[in-house]
């Protein structure tokens, strides 16, 4: 076969990368053998265990998987450890016969090069630069052998989709029914950590938002002494309640909210009395009673320590700002909780404002600390993040229900310098928070740090949403990542290569059920020496590709399962150079279940681009040009959906989107919520192709998934149609049409399929 040329410098790059992969493979193989994670119970530890771990953890399994992290339970924490080991240990060493040149008969994606600004550090000196030094790409030395016979195009391509819009999604208006006469009950539990024998604790509650009309004189308030450890209250009106703890003599006063249901298992509220309680009495930046004073005192106080805000100085429902004149003392100890939830149960009204100064709004360098319900904002120059979690001692910290906004030069949340050492007990966690307005990334994890990023809204940041870079590690689940705008790395989620100091440690991105849409770059990018386990994500209407796996200074690897790429303005998914991606049936044993539709084919792009010159497998997927029969037209998929027309891309067997079989629901999360909340319906058999209609640009997904007439997918909850935001073959993201009151039935009906069995929702999470 004819050689395409391989300059000496490029051959050296291949040699270096081959040697690097050898080191990585040896280390991963040893660790994988030690863990012995036979997750699918077939008697062999191999790449097939990757998918089994995910199925067992998130979808249930008849087999008992391995306790990979050895914490005594089989849980979601086992997935990242197993997934990373499997992808790393099974990734083949890149071959010098691969090419990073796009095939001549296909257009080139116009995605911008990913470079990034320096990371924030809490010290006065600038942090490391996360730009990965470009290497010389390898070119092919010979033409690849085809794995499929290319077919002759015979169909007319669909018309182009318009540029996507970003119209806000309206929240449904709920019509309240009558409360069940049984009412709701709540178990209040109390954990005394004061060490004070004279301690007394009281909890009171009030219904702050009804979910039903109280026409049977159910109680709307309660008060109880919980000094003995617990109490059960009954005959309560269902709805959102604010629960308030008062502890004597420490002065602790704490507010929590919860949605109380009837006939749905245990409603529970848990409180802990801290050993040390410090109260912020003034919005002044310094002096007695200030936040600065409380943080200084916390460093020597007996743990657990609680910093709370006085309800008089910081009234409920009133945004009250502490404007900083200098950086606050870092949270350097352990067991501290900074709680900004106000007396109405609302987050974001207790505000730390850095006043555009060159320092972080809040710095955490210790372990097992929590920041709850705060709004932190407005950092300035010198590359300072709004919230910084930094250093080897910074692990198991939690950012919960916070609003993080407006960085002048850096990230919203920066996690760096070895903060966290695994995805398990030592990971730093960002959950249920809003991160917006950063001049760089919303959340960036660098330099061997680990973070779990769950159920956040990461939006309108100037240079990308969530990123693992410089040997950073991210496990991202159930996030809404949208409208992150353009600079050099404006992707929704991304993995961006190793740090120069740790070239053998890839950046790592493990995802599950994220919605990444309307971003200025890719929905997900896996670049350079990075690993991706990309699962159940919806990557919609991004300005470049839905998913891109590509070389920069070494190749990337990704296993992709249950993902939908639709309406993107470039390719749906693209893999190029010496990088590898398994979309189903390939080297990482992905089960497929992906969907490729309505990407910018008229603009010269494709639903799946294979620009590697080697085999790429994408079996068991739904395709735009499958046709409407129960068996897909493979020749049409080859002709219109893949860049090489089937030369090196395997798509058979393909999955008909009109299956003539009803969908199956295996889980719903969360199990309850208020009107307009997003829930995820996990299962199989969902109709992606009809769910993203031609010409819609994914801006009106709900209009193309209707119950009457039936089109795409129809979700009914209590026989009320629910608005659908995204569809993958394994997941639907919908908005609750009402606030939950009691258990009710959810069904999914698909066009060309049927109706699922009823699944119970509006229940409390099982213990």
N, C-alpha and C positions, 0 to 999 in steps of 0.2 A: 504494500500500500504506500501511497505517496506521503512523504513527510511534509509537515507544514512549517518546519523551522523551530529551533529551540536554542536561542542564544545562551551563551555560557552563564550570564547573570541569572537568567531564568532557571537554568538547570540547578544552579546553586540554591535558589529559593526553594525549588522542589526538594533538594537534598535536606535543607534545613528543616523544612516542614515534615518530611518523612522521619527524620531523627526525632523531632519533637513529638510526633504522633507515637513513635515507639516508646518514649518515656511515659507518655500519658496512658498508653494501652497497658504497659506493665504495671503501673501504679493502680490503675482502675481494676485490672484483673485480680491483683492481690487483694484489694479491698472488697471486691465483689465476692471472691471466694470466702473471705472471712465472714461476710454477712450471710452468705448462703441463702439468698432470697428466692426460693423456688415458689414464686407467687402463684403460678397456675397449677401447682401440685402435679406436674407431669414427671417429677423425679429428676429433672435436669434444670440447672440454672443457666438460662440463656436469654437472648433478646426477646423471646416470646413472653417473658415474665413482665416486661414493661407494660404491655397492654393489660395483662391480667391484674397487675397491681392497681391500675387505674380503675378497671371494672370492679374489683373487689372493694376498693375504698369508696368510690363515688356512686356506684350503681348496684352494689350487692353481688354476691357470688356464692355458688354452692360449695366452693372450695375455701378452705381456711388459708389465706395468704401468709407470707412471712411477716413477722414483726421486724421489719428491716432496721428500724432505729433502736430496737431493743428497749423500748420504754414501757413494755408490758401491755400495750394495747395496739390493735390494728386500727389505724386511723388515717386521716388525710396526711398526717405527718410522714407516713411511710412512703408516699408516692414520690416526693422529690428526691429522696435518697436513692431509691431504686431506679427512678427514671434517669437520673444523671449518670449513675454507674452503667446502666445498660447502654445508653446512647454512646457514652465514651468508650466502653469496653468493646462494643461491637462495631464501631466506626472503622471501615477499611482505611488503610494507609493510602493517601492520594496517589494516583498513578500519573506518571509523566506523560501518559497518552491523553489525558483530559485537556480540554481547551477552555479558556475563559473568553473566547471570541464567539460572538453570536453567529448563528448559522446564517449564511448569506441570503437565504430566501425569506428571512423574517426581519421585521423592523426592530430597531434597537430601542429599549426603554430609555426614557429621558430622565430617570430618577437622579436627583442631585447626589453628589458625594457626601458621605456623612463625616463631618468633622464637628468638634464640639469645643465648648469653652472650658476653662479650668474649673475644677471642682472646688466647692467651698470647704474651708476648714475653719474651726473655731479660733485658731491662732491668728495673729496679725499677718503672718506671711501667707502669700498665695498658695493654694493647693496645687496638686499635680494636674497636668494637662491630660485630658482624656482623649486627645487625638492620637490614634494609632498610626505610627510611622508607616507610610505606604511602602510596600515591597514591590518587587518586579514580578508581575504575573507570569504564570507558566503558560506556554502555548503547546498545542498538540504536536506530537511527532509523527502521528499517523492517523488516518481516517478510521473512525470507529466502525465496527461491524453492526449492521442493522439488527435489531431484535424483533422488528415487526415489518411486514410488507406494507409500504405506504399505499394508501388508497387514493383513488382519483376523486377530486371534489365534484359533487353533483348537485349541491344545494345552494340556494341563495342566502347569503348571510342576513342576519337581522339588522334592522335599522339602528343607528347609534342612539345612545342614551344622552339626554341633556346634562349639562353641568349640574352636579348636586346642589341642593339648597340646604340651609341649616335652620329651617323653621322650627321653633320650639314646639315640643309635644305638649298638647293640652292635658291637664289632669281631669279625669272624668268627674262629673258631678254626681255624687251619691244621693240616692233617695233612701231615707231611713225607714226601716220597718219597725215593728213593735218588738221590744225586748222579750225574750223567753221568760216566762214567770219564774223559772228555776233560778235565774240570776247566775252570777259567777262567784267563784271562791278563789282566794289567794293565800298561799303559804308564805309567810314572812319569816326568814331565817336570819339569825344574828350571830356573828362571830366576834367575841370579845378579845381584843388584843391590847387592852389598856393596862392590864396588870393591876388595876385598882379595885380592891374589894368593895368600895363604896359606889362603884359605877352603877347607873341605872340608864336604861335605854327605852325610848318610846318611838313608835312609828305611827304616823298619821297618813291618810290618803284622801284624795279627792278626784272625782272624775273630771278631767279637763276637756275631753272631746268625746261626745257620744258616738257610738256606732249603731245605736238603735234608740227608739223612743221609749222612755221609761214611763209606761202607763200602769205599772203594777206596784208602785211604791217601793221599788228596790232602793237599797241604800246608795247614796252618791258620795258619802264620806265615811271614814272610819278612824279610830284611834285605839292603839293597843300598846301595852307594856310588853317588850320582848326581852327583858333582862334575863329571863331564864333560857333564852336561846331560840325560840320560835313561837309562832302563833298562826292560827288559821282563821281567816275572816270569810264569811259567806254572805249570801243575799245581796251581792253587789251588782250594780248595773254595768253590763258590758260596755267597754269603750277604752279609750286611752286614759290612764290614771297617772297622777303624780304622787309618788310616795316619798315622804320626808322622814329622815331619821334625826332624832335629837338625843344626844348623850350627855348625861350629867356625871361628873362635874367637868369633863374635858371641854365642853362647849361645841363639840362636833355637831354640825347641822348639814345634812347631805340630801340631795334630791335625785330621784330616779324616775324614769317613765317606763311604763309597760302597757301593752295592750292586753286587757283581760277578756277572755273568752268564756263561754259557758259550754258545758258538756264536751270539753276538749282536753281532758287530762289536767295535769297540775299547772296552774298559773303560779309562778314563784318569783319572789323578790329577795335578793340576798344583800345584806349589809355587813360591813366589817367596821368595828370601832378601832380607830388608830391609837397607838400608844402616845403619839405626840400630835397635837392639833395646833396649827398656826393659822391665824385669820388675817387676811388682807383687809385693812380698815380704811384705806385711802387710795385714790387713783394717782396720787403723787408718786413720782419715780423714786423717791428716796425718803429716808427718815423712818421713825417708828410707825409700825403698822403698814409699811409699804410692802409690795411684792419683793423688792430687792432685799429688804430686811428679813422677810420670811425665808427666802432662799438661802440667805447667809446662815440663818439660825438652823435651818434644816440639816445642814452638813454635820452638825454635832448633836442633833436630837435623836432620841431613841426611836428606832424603827419598829413598826411602820409609821411613817410620817404623813400627815395630811395637811396640805395647804388649801384653804377654802377662802371664799370671798364673802364679806359681810353683806347680808341682803339689804341693809339700809344704805350703805355706801355704793353698792352695785345693785340697783333695783331690778327686779324681774322685768323682762321685756324691754329694758332700756340699754342700748349699747353704751358701755362705759369704757373709756380708753385710758390705758397707762402709756404715756408717751415717753420713750426711753431717751436719756441723755448720754448713756454709756451702756456697754454690754452688761447684761445681767450675770450674776454668778452662775456658773454651769451647775447642772444637776449631776453631781459627781458621785454621790453615794448610791444606796440602793433602798428600795422599798418606799419611795416617795410617790405620792399621788397629788398632782396639781389639778384640781377639779373646778372647771368653769361653768358647770351646769347651773342655771339660775333656778329660782323658786318656782317658775312655771315649767320647769323641766326642759328648758330651751338651751341649745348650744349656741355659742358664737357671740354672746353679749358681753362677755368679759374679754377685753381686747388688749393685746400687747402690740404696740406700734413702734417699730424701730426708727421712725421719723427719717427714713431714707439715709440713715447713717451707715458707715462701713463696718457693720457688725451684724451677727445673726440676731434674730428676735428671741430665740431660745436655743440653748445648747445642752445636750445630754451626753455625758461622758461616763456615767455610771451604769448600773445594771438593775433590771426589774423595776423600773420606774414607769409611771403612767401619767400621760397628759390627756385630760378628758374635757371635751366641750369648750376648749379655748379657741379664740380667733387670734392668730399671730400673723403679722403683716409688715410690709413696707421696709424691706432692707435696701441698702444703697450700694455703694461702690465696693471695690476690692473683693468682688466675687464671693459675697457672703450669702449663704442660703437663709431662708426664712427660719426653718428649723434644721439644726445640725445634730446628727447622732454620729459620734466619732470616737474611734479608738478601740483597742482590744478589750478594754473593760466595759465597753458599751454594748451590752447584749440583753435580750429579753425585755427591752423597753417597748411600750405600747403608745402609739398616737391614736386616740379613739374619739370619734365624733368631733373632730376639730375642723376649723376652716383656716386654710393656709393660703395666703395670697400676696401678690405684689412684691416680687423680688426685682431689684433694679438691675442686677448683673449676673445672677446665679440661679439656683434651683429653688423650688418650693421646699422640698425636703431632700436633704443630702445625707446619705448614710455611707461612711467611708472609714478608711484606715483600720480595717480589720474588725469592724463593729459586727459582732455576731459570728459564730463559727459553723452553723448548720441551719437547716430550715426548721429545726425542731424547737426544743426548749430555749436555745440560745439565739434564735432569730429575733431581730427587731421587727415589730409589726406595725403597719399602718392600716387602719380599718375604719370603715363607715365615715370617712372624712371627705371634704371637698378641697381640692388643690387646684388653684387657678392663678393666672396672672404672673407666672414666673417668666423672667426673661430668657431662661434656658429651659431645662426639663421640669416637669411637675415633680417627679420623684426620680432621683438618680442614686444608684447603688454602685459603689466603686471599691477598688483596692481590697479584694478578698473579703468583703462584707456580705452579709446575708440578710434578706428581708422577705417577709410575707406581706403582700399588698392585696387586701381583700375588701370588696364591696365599697370601693371609693368612686367618686366622680372626679376624674382628672380631665380638666377641660381648659381651653383657651390659654394655654401656655405658649410661649413664643418660639420654642425650639424642641418640641416633642413632649410626650406624655410620661411614660414610664421606661426607664432605661437601666440595664445592667451593662456596665462598661469597666474597663481596666480591671478585669478579673472579678467583677461583681456578680452576685447571684440573686436572682429574683424569682419568687414564686407568686404569680399574679392570678387571682381568681375572682370572678364575678364583678369585675370593674366595668364602669362605663367610661371610655376614653374617647373624647371627641373634640373636634375643632382645635386641635393643637397645631399651631401655625408654623410658618416657614422661616427657617434660617439655614442651617446646614444639616440638621438631623431631626427633622420635624415629623418623625414617625409616631404612631400611637404607642406601640411598645417595641422595644428593640434590645438586642444583645450585640455588643460592639467591640469584642476582642479583649485580649489580655493587657495587663500593665507591663511596661518594659521590665520592671523588677521581678515579675512573676510570669515569664513567657510560657511556662508549662501549665498555667492555670487558666482555662478558658473562661470567658464570661458565660453565664448560664441563665436562660430564660425558660421557665416552666409555666405554662398557662393553662387555665381551665375556665371556659364560659365567660370570656370577656367580650364586650361589644366595643369594637374599635371602628369609629366612623368619622367621616368628614375631616380627617387630618390632612395636612398639607404634604405629607410624604406617604410612606407605606403604612398600611394597617399594622403589620408586624414586620420587622427587619431583623434577620439573623446574619451577622456580618463577621468576616475575618475568623479568628480562632475563637469561635463561640459555639455553644450547644443550645438547641431549642427542642423542647417537647411541647408541641403546640396542639391543644386539644379543645374541641367544642367551642371555638371562638367564632364570632361573626365579624368579618372584616369587610366593611361596606363603604362604598362611595368615598374612598380615599383618593387623593389627587394624583398618586402615582400607582403603585401596585398594592394589591391586597396583602400578599405575603411575598417577601423576597429573601432568598438564601444565596449569599454571594461571597466571593473572595475579596480580600483587600491586601492583607499581609499574612496569608495563610487561609485555608479553607474553613468553611462552617459546615455543621451537620444539624439536621432537623428531622424529627419524626412528627408527622402531621396526621391527626385523626379527628373526625367529627367536625371539621372546619368548613365554613361557607365563605367563599370570596365572590362578591357580587358588586356590580355597578362601579367598580374602581376605574379611574380614568387612564390607567396604564394596563398592565397585565393583571389577570386575577392572581396568579401565583407564578413566580419565576425562580429558577435555580440556575446558576451560571458558574463558569470557571471550573475549579476543582472541588467545589462545594457539593454536598450531597443532601438530598431530601427524599424521604420515603413518604409518599402520599397514599400508600396502600399496596401491600404485597411485596415490598422491597426489603432492603437489608436490615431495617430496624423492626420488622414484623408489625408495621402499622396495619390495623384492620381496615383502613380506608374510611369509608363513611363520610368523605368530603363532598363538597359541591362547588361547581365552577359555572358561573352564569352571569350574563349581562355586563361583562366587562367591555372595555373599549375596542371591540373588534373592528368597527368601521374606521377607527383612528390608526389602524395598523398593528394593534396589539392583539393578544390572544388570551384565552381563559387559563391556559397553562403553558408557560414557556420553558422548554428544556434547552438551555444554551450551554450544556456541559460537554456535548459530544459523546456522552456515555449514557448508559441505561438509566432511566427514571421510571419508577413504577407508580401508577395512580389507579389502581384497581378498586372496584367496589365503590365508585363515586357516582354522583348525579352530575349530568352534563346538560348544558343549554341545548345541544343539538341531538340529544338522545332520541327525541321523538316521543309520541304519546302512547306508544304501545307498551305491553308488558315486557318486551325485550328491546333493548336499546339498539339503535342503528350505529354499530361500531364504525362503519365507514364514514358516516357523517361526523361523528366525534373526531375521528382522525383528520377529516378534511377541514373542519372549522374551529375546533376547540383547542388543539395542541399545535405548537409552533412547527414541529417537524413532520406533521401529518402522519404520525405513527412510526417514523423511522427508528427512533430510539426510545419512544415513550409508550409504555404499555398501559392501556386503559381497559382491556377486557379481563374479566367480566365487568360490565358497567351496571349501575343500579338504576332501574326504572323509577322515575319520580311518581308516576301513576301506577302504583304497585298492585292495585286490586286487593290489597290487604290492609286491615285497619292498623293505625299506629299503636304503639305500646308506650305507656307511661311507667317509668320506674321510680321517679322521685320528683319532688317539687321543693325548691328552696328559695327564700325562706318559706316556712310552712304557714305563715300568717302575715298580715300586713294591713296597712291603711289604703284607702282609695288613692290610686295613682302610683303606688309603690311598684317597682319592678320585681317580678318573680321569674324564676327559671324553671321550665318544665323539661325534665331530662327523660330521654327515652329513645325511640327509634321509629323509623317509618314516616318522618315528617317530609312534606313536599316542598323542597327548596325552589325548584325551577318555576313552578306556578306561583310561588310566594314572592318572587321578584319579577314583576311583569316588564315586558319590553317597553322602553321609553320612560320608565318611572324614576330612574337614577337613584332608587332606594330612598327617595325623599318622602314617599307616601306608602310605606310598606303596609300600614294598616288598611289602606284602601284596596290593596291587592290580596289581602287575606280576610275574606268576609264570610259571614255565615249565611247571609241571605242577599243575593244568591251565593251558594257555596263556591268559593274560589280559593285556591291555595290551601290554607289551613284555617280552620275555624276553632277557636277556643271558647268554650262556654263554662262559666263558673256560676253555680246556682241558676243555670239556664240563662245567664246573662252573657252576651258576647263581650269578650275582653279584647282590648286593643293590643295588637301584636307589633312589637318593635323590631324583631329580628328572628330569622329562621335558619337553623342548620339542620343537617340530617339527624342530629342527635339531641337538639335543644331548641326550644322556643322561648323567647324572652317576651313577656307580656306585662301589661299594667293591670293591677287589680281594679275591677270596676266599682268596688265598694269596700268599706272597711269591714274586716272580718268580725263576726259575732259568735258563730258556732260552726262546727264541722259541716261542710257541704261538699257537693260533688263537682269535680272538674272533669271535662271530657275534651278530647281533641278529635276533630273530624277533618279528613283530608280529601281534596279533589282527586278522584281516581282511586281512592282507598276505601275508607269507611270510618266508623266511629270507634274510638278506643273504649275500653272498659272504664267505668267511672273510677276516679282516684280522689281520695278524701283530702281536702285542704282546709285551711282555717282551723288548724290544730296546733297545739303546743308542741315544740320539738320533743322527740322522745329522749328519755334519759340515757 
